[in-house]
Amino acid sequence: MADDRLRLLLYRGTGGNTVPVDEYLAQRRRGEADWTPYLGMVALDLTVGGESLWPSRVGMGDLARLTFQMGAASDRLRHDEPALVRIAVDDAPVGGFFLMRPDADLVRISVIDVTDPDMAYRYPVDHQGMPVTDVYECVEAAAAEATDEDSAETDLPRFRDIPFPRERLVEDLADEARRGRELYDELGVNFHLELY
């Protein structure tokens, strides 16, 4: 449904103006883009049932790390396995993770904070796109211990078990992973992947 979507957004300038990656790619290929985005900080459009759950002012971090994780997450969800995407901002002591759990035709999405200093900076995939078991275990444990009354450790939006159509999420994650790579190619920028 058009009322449910997950896509990455590029910041245009230093304000809150954003453009979806696919729209920017189309503009650039038509020769209409008069600006070049900064790929070190992108935003997110997570809309469920027509309601935007993620304000554009809350950055998601580096495009390469996000799109790499999104490709791996799409594959895991396609195979009925839970998936993680870590917010690619590395200058905070708390790691923010999207935990996506398949549930029949839906995926339940939660934002989970990880405060364990040995895990907060780690990514849920290795350089081959394979899951990092101890990160998955840590996030699952943090999710099991979290309650709705927990105070927010970060400025991230708070939600737990938001239902999202599974096939749509699998497609959106795969599409954003592909578009991210295409954008690096289009700009002639090396797809540098730094994972911890």
N, C-alpha and C positions, 0 to 999 in steps of 0.2 A: 504494500500500500504506500501511496505517496505520503501518508501521515507518519510513516516510520522510516527513519533514515539515519545512517551513520556516515559522515564524510569529513574529510579534513579541509580546513580553510587556511588560506594564506593571508597574512596581515598585509594590508596596503597602507604603508606609512606607520606612524607610531601610535595612532589612535586605535579605536576599536573596529575600524572598517576592515571587513574581510571579503575574500572572494574564494569560492570553492575551487579546489585544484583543477577539476575538469573544465570549469569555465575559463580559468586562466590559461590552461593549455589551448583551448579552442581560440581564445583571443590572440594568443601568441602565434599560433599557426596561421591565423588570418592576417598577421602583421598589425594587429590593433592594440597590442599590449605596449603601453608607453612607460612601463615600470618593471623592475625586477624584484621579485620577492626575496626576503631573507629566509633561508631554509633551516636556520637554527632554532626557530620558534614558530610553530604553527598552532592553529586553534582547532576546535572540534565542533561539529554540528551533530549532536545526538538528540534526535527528535523522536518521541514515542507518543503515538496517538495524537499527533499534531502539537504536542507540547515540547518546547525546547528545554532540555534538562541540563545543558552545559553552556553557561554564558561565554561569549567569545573573548571576554577579557581574561579568562582563565586559560593561559597557554598550556599546550601539551608537550612542548619541547621539540626536539630535533626530528625533522621529517624522515631522514633515513632510518633511524632507530624505530620510529613508529610504524612506517610502512613495512619494514622487515618483520616486525612482530605481528602486524595485521595479517600478512600472508600466512605465517605459521598458525595464527589463531583460526583463520578461516579453514585451514586444513584439519585442525583438531576438531572443530565443531562439525565439519562435514563427516568426520568419522565418529561422531557421538561422544567426543571427549571434552572435558572442561578445558577452557582456554584462558590465558592471561595476557594482558597487554599492560606493560608498565608505562606510566607517564614519564616521558624522557626528559625530565628536569632533574638535574643531579646536584643542585646546590642547596638542598634542604635535608634535614636529618630524618625525615619521614618519607618513605616510598609510597606513592599512590599507585594502586593497581586496579584495573578493571578485571573483575572475575566474572567469567561467562560460563554458565552451567546449562547444558542442554536439558530440556524438559519437554519431551514429545515434540510438538511442532513449534515450540517456543525456545528461547534462550533467556534465562534469568540473569540479568546484569546487576552487579553490585560494585561499588567503589570501596576498596579496602585499604586502610592505612597499615603500613608495616613499620613498626618503630624499632625492631631489633636492629642494632647498628651493623651486625654482620650480614643482614639480608636487605636492609632498606635500599641500598644502592645497586643491588643485583638485578639483572634482567632475567625473564623467565625462559629465554631461548639462548642457545649458544650460536656460534658463527655459522653453523650448518642449519640453523632453524629448528634444532631439536630441543625438546623441553628440558629445562634444568630442574631435576627432581626436587632438590632441597628448597628451591624457591617456591615451587608449587605446594609443597608440604607446609611451608611457612605461611603462605597466603591463606591456604585452606584452614590452618589452625587459627590465624587471626580472624578469619570470617566466622568461625565457630564460636569464638570468644566475644565477638562484637555484639553490642546490644544497641537498641535504638536510643538509649539514654546516654551512650558514650559521648563525651564532649569531643568536638572536632579537633583533631591534632593539626589540621591544615585548613587552608581556605578553599579546599576542593568542595564542589557540590556533594551533598550527602544523599545517597539512595542505595536501597538494598532490594534485590530480587525484582527489578523492573522487567516485566515481560516484553520481549521483542520477538517478532516473527523470525523463526530460525533460518529459513531459506533466504530471506531478505538480508539478514545479518551476515550469513556466509558470503553472499554475493557482494554486499557493500564492503566487507573487509578485503575480499580478493580484489575488487575494483580499485580501492584506494591504494592497496599495495602496488598494483600495476601502474596506476597513474603517478604515484610517487616516483617510481623508477623512470617513467617517461619524462617527468619534469626535469629530473637530473640530466637525462640525455638531451632534452630540448635546450637546456641552459648551458650545456657543455661543462657541467660540474661533476667532479668525481663523486660517486656514491660511496662515501666514507662511512664505514660502520664501526662504531666504538661501543662495545658491550662490556659490562663488568660482571 
